[in-house]
Amino acid sequence: MRIGLISDTHGLLREEAVAALQGSERIVHAGDIVDPQILEALARIAPVTAVRGNNDQGAWALALPETAVLQAGAISILVIHDLKTLRAGAAAGHQVVVSGHSHQPKVERRAGVLHVNPGSAGPRRFRLPISLGRLDIDGAEVSAALIHLQVG
């Protein structure tokens, strides 16, 4: 199973991001969506699990949870916008934590849990890359990859 990971679009869904997410069986958006039409566009590719970010406001955003859990076969994925708000011990029982907020793409293991921040696929911030990510799940095995988008 392939799960596309995107975050911090801030109202901009790039063609390059849409192309990179093709083939995903699910998509996770880790917040700061800003425009609900982005979720509609992503849902045309695959079912979407999304959480509310600090820049998501309005009635549509209030309907989004602050955290979400996605079960993908044997893999439990916890989604949160700002990793700093994750309660101590909250990652226990999950194999993956997906977060956004920092705009800094990163994959690392912490206490046996795979942590993935796909970075920002929206407007460029400072000199940070425009990126997204993916999870590849095979039974009880999961791996993550970051995808740096080449944008003009």
GROMACS elastic network, one bead per residue, 0.5 to 0.9 nm:
[ bonds ]
;  ai    aj funct       b0    kb
    1    24     6  0.78467   500
    1    25     6  0.64656   500
    1    26     6  0.84103   500
    1    72     6  0.78507   500
    1    73     6  0.85761   500
    1   135     6  0.80365   500
    1   136     6  0.58195   500
    1   137     6  0.50254   500
    1   138     6  0.65532   500
    1   139     6  0.88029   500
    2    23     6  0.74532   500
    2    24     6  0.51320   500
    2    25     6  0.55947   500
    2    26     6  0.69909   500
    2    27     6  0.87665   500
    2   134     6  0.68042   500
    2   135     6  0.57180   500
    2   137     6  0.63375   500
    3    21     6  0.84870   500
    3    23     6  0.87591   500
    3    24     6  0.52371   500
    3    25     6  0.58094   500
    3    27     6  0.54688   500
    3    28     6  0.71599   500
    3    72     6  0.88484   500
    3   133     6  0.85480   500
    3   134     6  0.54636   500
    3   135     6  0.50381   500
    3   136     6  0.65423   500
    3   137     6  0.80589   500
    4    20     6  0.83474   500
    4    21     6  0.56345   500
    4    22     6  0.84239   500
    4    23     6  0.85566   500
    4    24     6  0.54787   500
    4    25     6  0.77381   500
    4    26     6  0.62999   500
    4    28     6  0.61851   500
    4    29     6  0.85131   500
    4   132     6  0.78007   500
    4   133     6  0.60889   500
    4   135     6  0.65510   500
    4   136     6  0.89468   500
    5    21     6  0.80977   500
    5    26     6  0.87911   500
    5    27     6  0.58876   500
    5    29     6  0.61508   500
    5    30     6  0.76472   500
    5    98     6  0.79814   500
    5   116     6  0.87226   500
    5   117     6  0.83472   500
    5   118     6  0.60867   500
    5   132     6  0.58267   500
    5   134     6  0.51753   500
    5   135     6  0.74131   500
    5   146     6  0.89476   500
    6     9     6  0.76296   500
    6    17     6  0.83338   500
    6    21     6  0.87679   500
    6    27     6  0.75358   500
    6    28     6  0.62151   500
    6    30     6  0.63810   500
    6    31     6  0.84387   500
    6   100     6  0.82259   500
    6   117     6  0.85661   500
    6   118     6  0.58766   500
    6   119     6  0.74623   500
    6   120     6  0.71982   500
    6   121     6  0.65489   500
    6   131     6  0.79269   500
    6   132     6  0.50090   500
    6   133     6  0.64618   500
    6   134     6  0.84118   500
    7    10     6  0.85185   500
    7    28     6  0.81160   500
    7    29     6  0.51917   500
    7    31     6  0.56001   500
    7    32     6  0.67073   500
    7    33     6  0.72262   500
    7    81     6  0.82252   500
    7    99     6  0.78099   500
    7   100     6  0.55339   500
    7   101     6  0.76042   500
    7   103     6  0.80075   500
    7   117     6  0.80429   500
    7   118     6  0.64532   500
    7   119     6  0.63657   500
    7   120     6  0.54355   500
    7   121     6  0.63001   500
    7   122     6  0.79257   500
    7   131     6  0.87884   500
    7   132     6  0.71604   500
    8    11     6  0.84385   500
    8    12     6  0.88956   500
    8    29     6  0.81241   500
    8    30     6  0.71761   500
    8    31     6  0.59038   500
    8    33     6  0.59809   500
    8    34     6  0.84487   500
    8    53     6  0.81339   500
    8    81     6  0.89048   500
    8   100     6  0.65833   500
    8   101     6  0.65472   500
    8   102     6  0.86807   500
    8   103     6  0.69113   500
    8   119     6  0.72826   500
    8   121     6  0.62265   500
    8   122     6  0.59453   500
    8   123     6  0.84709   500
    9    12     6  0.52361   500
    9    13     6  0.61718   500
    9    14     6  0.85405   500
    9    29     6  0.88392   500
    9    31     6  0.80150   500
    9    32     6  0.63010   500
    9    33     6  0.53075   500
    9    34     6  0.73686   500
    9    35     6  0.86594   500
    9    38     6  0.82232   500
    9   120     6  0.62351   500
    9   121     6  0.52193   500
    9   123     6  0.69783   500
   10    13     6  0.83524   500
   10    31     6  0.87594   500
   10    32     6  0.55534   500
   10    33     6  0.51746   500
   10    34     6  0.50238   500
   10    35     6  0.72506   500
   10    55     6  0.77501   500
   10    56     6  0.85845   500
   10   120     6  0.86680   500
   10   121     6  0.84991   500
   10   122     6  0.56471   500
   10   123     6  0.69272   500
   11    32     6  0.81985   500
   11    33     6  0.59807   500
   11    36     6  0.82398   500
   11    37     6  0.84872   500
   11    38     6  0.71201   500
   11   122     6  0.70925   500
   11   123     6  0.84294   500
   12    33     6  0.83152   500
   12    34     6  0.85220   500
   12    35     6  0.80059   500
   12    38     6  0.76430   500
   12   121     6  0.78623   500
   12   122     6  0.50863   500
   12   123     6  0.66979   500
   13    16     6  0.84514   500
   13    17     6  0.67699   500
   13    18     6  0.72872   500
   13    38     6  0.62957   500
   13    41     6  0.84510   500
   13    42     6  0.89161   500
   13   121     6  0.73168   500
   13   122     6  0.64191   500
   14    17     6  0.51962   500
   14    18     6  0.64928   500
   14    19     6  0.87411   500
   14   121     6  0.73169   500
   14   122     6  0.70808   500
   14   151     6  0.85957   500
   15    18     6  0.50793   500
   15    19     6  0.61683   500
   15    20     6  0.86067   500
   16    19     6  0.50925   500
   16    20     6  0.61454   500
   16    21     6  0.86886   500
   16   149     6  0.64672   500
   16   150     6  0.74995   500
   16   151     6  0.72530   500
   17    20     6  0.50310   500
   17    21     6  0.61947   500
   17    22     6  0.88014   500
   17   121     6  0.67578   500
   17   122     6  0.89998   500
   17   131     6  0.80170   500
   17   132     6  0.73569   500
   17   149     6  0.71379   500
   18    21     6  0.52415   500
   18    22     6  0.65091   500
   18    41     6  0.85870   500
   18    42     6  0.75590   500
   18    45     6  0.81445   500
   19    22     6  0.54096   500
   19    23     6  0.89831   500
   20    23     6  0.82632   500
   20    24     6  0.88619   500
   20   132     6  0.82973   500
   20   133     6  0.89204   500
   20   147     6  0.79441   500
   20   149     6  0.82073   500
   21    24     6  0.57186   500
   21    27     6  0.77967   500
   21    42     6  0.85185   500
   21    45     6  0.75166   500
   21    46     6  0.88522   500
   21   132     6  0.87072   500
   21   133     6  0.87365   500
   21   134     6  0.83159   500
   22    25     6  0.87185   500
   22    45     6  0.64435   500
   22    46     6  0.84340   500
   23    26     6  0.89239   500
   23    45     6  0.78167   500
   23    46     6  0.83479   500
   24    27     6  0.65969   500
   24    45     6  0.73501   500
   24    46     6  0.64372   500
   24   134     6  0.83170   500
   25    45     6  0.81884   500
   25    46     6  0.56500   500
   25    47     6  0.72991   500
   26    43     6  0.88447   500
   26    45     6  0.82586   500
   26    46     6  0.50899   500
   26    47     6  0.51210   500
   26    48     6  0.60322   500
   26    49     6  0.77979   500
   27    42     6  0.73542   500
   27    43     6  0.80070   500
   27    45     6  0.82081   500
   27    46     6  0.61787   500
   27    47     6  0.61815   500
   27    49     6  0.63306   500
   27    50     6  0.83312   500
   27   134     6  0.87375   500
   28    47     6  0.86257   500
   28    48     6  0.57272   500
   28    50     6  0.57578   500
   28    51     6  0.85010   500
   28    70     6  0.88007   500
   28    79     6  0.78298   500
   28    98     6  0.82543   500
   29    32     6  0.85100   500
   29    33     6  0.76618   500
   29    39     6  0.82233   500
   29    48     6  0.72192   500
   29    49     6  0.63065   500
   29    51     6  0.66363   500
   29    52     6  0.89748   500
   29    79     6  0.83420   500
   29    81     6  0.88304   500
   29    98     6  0.89279   500
   29    99     6  0.88026   500
   29   100     6  0.85732   500
   30    33     6  0.81738   500
   30    49     6  0.84424   500
   30    50     6  0.59547   500
   30    51     6  0.55823   500
   30    52     6  0.74664   500
   30    53     6  0.73246   500
   30    67     6  0.89755   500
   30    79     6  0.63406   500
   30    80     6  0.60884   500
   30    81     6  0.51157   500
   30    82     6  0.85953   500
   30    98     6  0.68340   500
   30    99     6  0.55010   500
   30   100     6  0.53593   500
   30   101     6  0.80035   500
   30   117     6  0.84675   500
   30   118     6  0.85873   500
   31    34     6  0.83038   500
   31    50     6  0.65619   500
   31    51     6  0.51442   500
   31    54     6  0.76866   500
   31    55     6  0.81400   500
   31    56     6  0.74044   500
   31    66     6  0.87056   500
   31    80     6  0.76401   500
   31    81     6  0.52504   500
   31    82     6  0.86071   500
   31    99     6  0.81312   500
   31   100     6  0.66540   500
   31   101     6  0.74425   500
   32    35     6  0.87401   500
   32    51     6  0.83979   500
   32    52     6  0.65998   500
   32    54     6  0.63388   500
   32    55     6  0.52161   500
   32    56     6  0.54777   500
   32    81     6  0.77014   500
   32   100     6  0.82176   500
   32   101     6  0.74067   500
   33    36     6  0.69040   500
   33    38     6  0.69537   500
   33    39     6  0.77697   500
   33    50     6  0.87424   500
   33    51     6  0.87819   500
   33    52     6  0.76499   500
   33    53     6  0.71219   500
   33    55     6  0.75762   500
   33    56     6  0.62174   500
   33    61     6  0.87861   500
   33   122     6  0.89738   500
   34    37     6  0.89813   500
   34    38     6  0.82862   500
   34    53     6  0.83876   500
   34    55     6  0.62599   500
   34    57     6  0.71648   500
   34    61     6  0.82279   500
   35    38     6  0.58313   500
   35    39     6  0.78678   500
   35    56     6  0.79617   500
   36    39     6  0.54455   500
   36    40     6  0.67653   500
   36    41     6  0.89718   500
   36    60     6  0.69737   500
   36    61     6  0.78592   500
   37    41     6  0.61877   500
   37    42     6  0.85993   500
   38    41     6  0.51056   500
   38    42     6  0.61740   500
   38    43     6  0.85448   500
   39    42     6  0.50597   500
   39    43     6  0.60382   500
   39    44     6  0.87878   500
   39    48     6  0.72185   500
   39    50     6  0.80335   500
   40    43     6  0.50935   500
   40    44     6  0.66617   500
   40    48     6  0.88667   500
   41    44     6  0.53653   500
   41    45     6  0.72877   500
   42    45     6  0.53601   500
   42    46     6  0.65734   500
   42    47     6  0.77088   500
   42    48     6  0.68279   500
   43    46     6  0.50539   500
   43    47     6  0.52043   500
   43    48     6  0.56917   500
   44    47     6  0.77646   500
   45    48     6  0.87808   500
   49    68     6  0.74425   500
   49    69     6  0.84936   500
   49    70     6  0.73798   500
   49    79     6  0.84843   500
   50    64     6  0.68733   500
   50    65     6  0.76732   500
   50    66     6  0.88732   500
   50    67     6  0.84489   500
   50    68     6  0.73857   500
   50    79     6  0.78357   500
   50    80     6  0.88634   500
   51    61     6  0.86530   500
   51    64     6  0.55126   500
   51    65     6  0.52234   500
   51    66     6  0.53097   500
   51    67     6  0.58072   500
   51    68     6  0.65311   500
   51    79     6  0.69476   500
   51    80     6  0.63991   500
   51    81     6  0.66309   500
   52    55     6  0.80621   500
   52    56     6  0.59361   500
   52    57     6  0.84625   500
   52    61     6  0.61898   500
   52    62     6  0.75460   500
   52    63     6  0.84585   500
   52    64     6  0.53506   500
   52    65     6  0.58899   500
   52    66     6  0.52182   500
   52    67     6  0.77706   500
   52    80     6  0.80975   500
   52    81     6  0.68237   500
   53    56     6  0.52827   500
   53    57     6  0.85546   500
   53    61     6  0.85122   500
   53    66     6  0.73944   500
   53    80     6  0.83017   500
   53    81     6  0.54119   500
   53    82     6  0.75918   500
   53   100     6  0.84290   500
   53   101     6  0.74805   500
   54    57     6  0.79205   500
   54    81     6  0.78732   500
   54    82     6  0.83900   500
   54   101     6  0.82326   500
   56    60     6  0.85821   500
   56    61     6  0.54973   500
   56    62     6  0.81651   500
   57    60     6  0.74342   500
   57    61     6  0.52143   500
   57    62     6  0.69494   500
   58    61     6  0.53809   500
   58    62     6  0.63732   500
   58    63     6  0.89994   500
   59    62     6  0.51275   500
   59    63     6  0.66002   500
   60    63     6  0.54595   500
   60    64     6  0.72426   500
   61    64     6  0.53197   500
   61    65     6  0.84326   500
   62    65     6  0.74582   500
   64    67     6  0.85896   500
   65    68     6  0.64508   500
   65    80     6  0.89594   500
   66    79     6  0.84065   500
   66    80     6  0.63588   500
   66    81     6  0.72720   500
   67    78     6  0.71158   500
   67    79     6  0.54624   500
   67    81     6  0.75456   500
   68    77     6  0.81503   500
   68    78     6  0.58754   500
   68    79     6  0.50940   500
   68    80     6  0.68723   500
   69    76     6  0.68218   500
   69    77     6  0.54997   500
   69    79     6  0.61516   500
   69    94     6  0.87317   500
   70    75     6  0.83073   500
   70    76     6  0.59524   500
   70    77     6  0.50575   500
   70    78     6  0.65814   500
   70    79     6  0.78171   500
   71    74     6  0.71505   500
   71    75     6  0.58697   500
   71    77     6  0.62021   500
   71    78     6  0.88604   500
   72    75     6  0.51119   500
   72    76     6  0.62913   500
   72    77     6  0.75332   500
   72   137     6  0.77875   500
   73    76     6  0.79108   500
   73   137     6  0.81525   500
   73   138     6  0.85527   500
   73   139     6  0.66768   500
   73   140     6  0.77135   500
   74   137     6  0.88089   500
   74   138     6  0.88902   500
   74   139     6  0.61878   500
   74   140     6  0.53218   500
   74   141     6  0.84331   500
   75    94     6  0.72383   500
   75    95     6  0.59376   500
   75    96     6  0.75052   500
   75   137     6  0.76550   500
   75   139     6  0.79159   500
   75   140     6  0.62970   500
   75   141     6  0.79014   500
   75   142     6  0.75274   500
   76    93     6  0.75642   500
   76    95     6  0.55484   500
   76    96     6  0.64581   500
   76    97     6  0.86774   500
   77    94     6  0.58665   500
   77    95     6  0.62814   500
   77    97     6  0.57190   500
   77    98     6  0.71153   500
   78    90     6  0.88055   500
   78    91     6  0.71637   500
   78    94     6  0.65108   500
   78    95     6  0.82234   500
   78    96     6  0.62233   500
   78    98     6  0.62187   500
   78    99     6  0.85412   500
   79    96     6  0.84750   500
   79    97     6  0.58598   500
   79    99     6  0.59629   500
   79   100     6  0.89822   500
   80    83     6  0.64708   500
   80    85     6  0.82149   500
   80    86     6  0.74425   500
   80    97     6  0.76208   500
   80    98     6  0.63846   500
   80    99     6  0.50187   500
   80   100     6  0.73288   500
   81    84     6  0.89151   500
   81    85     6  0.83116   500
   81    98     6  0.79740   500
   81   101     6  0.57603   500
   82    85     6  0.56758   500
   82    86     6  0.73701   500
   82    99     6  0.60703   500
   82   100     6  0.59571   500
   82   101     6  0.52727   500
   82   102     6  0.76103   500
   83    86     6  0.53551   500
   83    87     6  0.89824   500
   83    97     6  0.87482   500
   83    98     6  0.84549   500
   83    99     6  0.58538   500
   83   100     6  0.73765   500
   83   101     6  0.78560   500
   83   102     6  0.88816   500
   84    87     6  0.82330   500
   86    89     6  0.83551   500
   86    90     6  0.65534   500
   86    91     6  0.80285   500
   87    90     6  0.53606   500
   87    91     6  0.82393   500
   88    91     6  0.77485   500
   89    92     6  0.55388   500
   90    93     6  0.81045   500
   90    94     6  0.85023   500
   91    94     6  0.55854   500
   91    95     6  0.79266   500
   91    96     6  0.79041   500
   91    97     6  0.68778   500
   91   113     6  0.73314   500
   92    95     6  0.80680   500
   92   111     6  0.89890   500
   92   113     6  0.80116   500
   93   113     6  0.89154   500
   94    97     6  0.72289   500
   94   113     6  0.69820   500
   94   114     6  0.88696   500
   95   112     6  0.75731   500
   95   113     6  0.50831   500
   95   114     6  0.61553   500
   95   115     6  0.86924   500
   95   142     6  0.81943   500
   96   109     6  0.89970   500
   96   113     6  0.55765   500
   96   115     6  0.58008   500
   96   116     6  0.74813   500
   96   142     6  0.83777   500
   97   113     6  0.71250   500
   97   114     6  0.62601   500
   97   116     6  0.62567   500
   97   117     6  0.85025   500
   98   114     6  0.84522   500
   98   115     6  0.59955   500
   98   117     6  0.58381   500
   98   118     6  0.78951   500
   99   102     6  0.87152   500
   99   115     6  0.77420   500
   99   116     6  0.64177   500
   99   117     6  0.50337   500
   99   118     6  0.75788   500
   99   119     6  0.87414   500
  100   103     6  0.64287   500
  100   104     6  0.79940   500
  100   105     6  0.84196   500
  100   116     6  0.84223   500
  100   117     6  0.53168   500
  100   118     6  0.67449   500
  100   119     6  0.62801   500
  100   120     6  0.75516   500
  101   104     6  0.81362   500
  101   117     6  0.84187   500
  101   119     6  0.78670   500
  101   120     6  0.81314   500
  102   105     6  0.81720   500
  102   117     6  0.81973   500
  102   119     6  0.70776   500
  102   120     6  0.81526   500
  103   117     6  0.78994   500
  103   118     6  0.78239   500
  103   121     6  0.84655   500
  103   125     6  0.75870   500
  103   128     6  0.71036   500
  103   129     6  0.82579   500
  103   130     6  0.84709   500
  103   131     6  0.86867   500
  104   117     6  0.69382   500
  104   118     6  0.74683   500
  104   120     6  0.71497   500
  104   128     6  0.67071   500
  104   129     6  0.77543   500
  104   131     6  0.87921   500
  105   116     6  0.76434   500
  105   117     6  0.51231   500
  105   120     6  0.74954   500
  105   128     6  0.86114   500
  105   129     6  0.79243   500
  105   130     6  0.88300   500
  105   131     6  0.69669   500
  105   132     6  0.76311   500
  105   133     6  0.83252   500
  105   146     6  0.70480   500
  105   148     6  0.89742   500
  106   115     6  0.77911   500
  106   116     6  0.57734   500
  106   117     6  0.50693   500
  106   118     6  0.65995   500
  106   119     6  0.72419   500
  106   146     6  0.76025   500
  107   114     6  0.72193   500
  107   115     6  0.57351   500
  107   117     6  0.65061   500
  107   118     6  0.81484   500
  107   144     6  0.70373   500
  107   145     6  0.76425   500
  107   146     6  0.77356   500
  108   113     6  0.83123   500
  108   114     6  0.59359   500
  108   115     6  0.53226   500
  108   116     6  0.67301   500
  109   112     6  0.58171   500
  109   113     6  0.53549   500
  109   115     6  0.58121   500
  109   116     6  0.87136   500
  110   113     6  0.52179   500
  110   114     6  0.65407   500
  110   115     6  0.69677   500
  111   114     6  0.85120   500
  114   142     6  0.84527   500
  114   143     6  0.82135   500
  114   144     6  0.81882   500
  115   144     6  0.89739   500
  116   119     6  0.88795   500
  116   133     6  0.80234   500
  116   134     6  0.89897   500
  116   135     6  0.89587   500
  116   144     6  0.72766   500
  116   145     6  0.87126   500
  116   146     6  0.86801   500
  117   120     6  0.87688   500
  117   132     6  0.82451   500
  117   133     6  0.77935   500
  117   146     6  0.86297   500
  118   121     6  0.81874   500
  118   131     6  0.62615   500
  118   134     6  0.79222   500
  118   145     6  0.86270   500
  118   146     6  0.63037   500
  118   147     6  0.79722   500
  119   128     6  0.84312   500
  119   129     6  0.76225   500
  119   130     6  0.70240   500
  119   131     6  0.54474   500
  119   132     6  0.58991   500
  119   133     6  0.79721   500
  119   146     6  0.84981   500
  120   123     6  0.75936   500
  120   124     6  0.76412   500
  120   125     6  0.83444   500
  120   128     6  0.83134   500
  120   129     6  0.74938   500
  120   130     6  0.55741   500
  120   131     6  0.55464   500
  120   132     6  0.66279   500
  121   124     6  0.80211   500
  121   129     6  0.84736   500
  121   130     6  0.50695   500
  121   131     6  0.50664   500
  121   132     6  0.59106   500
  121   148     6  0.89639   500
  121   149     6  0.79885   500
  122   125     6  0.87145   500
  122   130     6  0.69710   500
  122   131     6  0.84945   500
  123   130     6  0.77711   500
  124   127     6  0.72668   500
  124   128     6  0.67446   500
  124   129     6  0.71312   500
  124   130     6  0.63576   500
  125   128     6  0.58682   500
  125   129     6  0.81269   500
  125   130     6  0.86227   500
  126   129     6  0.88225   500
  128   131     6  0.89362   500
  129   148     6  0.66115   500
  129   149     6  0.77326   500
  130   147     6  0.86214   500
  130   148     6  0.59483   500
  130   149     6  0.55946   500
  130   150     6  0.76581   500
  130   151     6  0.77055   500
  131   146     6  0.69681   500
  131   147     6  0.54754   500
  131   149     6  0.53980   500
  131   150     6  0.87904   500
  132   145     6  0.87418   500
  132   146     6  0.59919   500
  132   147     6  0.52902   500
  132   148     6  0.66626   500
  132   149     6  0.76633   500
  133   144     6  0.71481   500
  133   145     6  0.55679   500
  133   147     6  0.53220   500
  133   148     6  0.83419   500
  134   143     6  0.83679   500
  134   144     6  0.56928   500
  134   145     6  0.54552   500
  134   146     6  0.66121   500
  134   147     6  0.77629   500
  135   142     6  0.66629   500
  135   143     6  0.56825   500
  135   145     6  0.66253   500
  136   141     6  0.82179   500
  136   142     6  0.56403   500
  136   143     6  0.53473   500
  136   144     6  0.63467   500
  136   145     6  0.82689   500
  137   140     6  0.72212   500
  137   141     6  0.57460   500
  137   143     6  0.66748   500
  137   144     6  0.89015   500
  138   141     6  0.51514   500
  138   142     6  0.63803   500
  138   143     6  0.88321   500
  139   142     6  0.79542   500
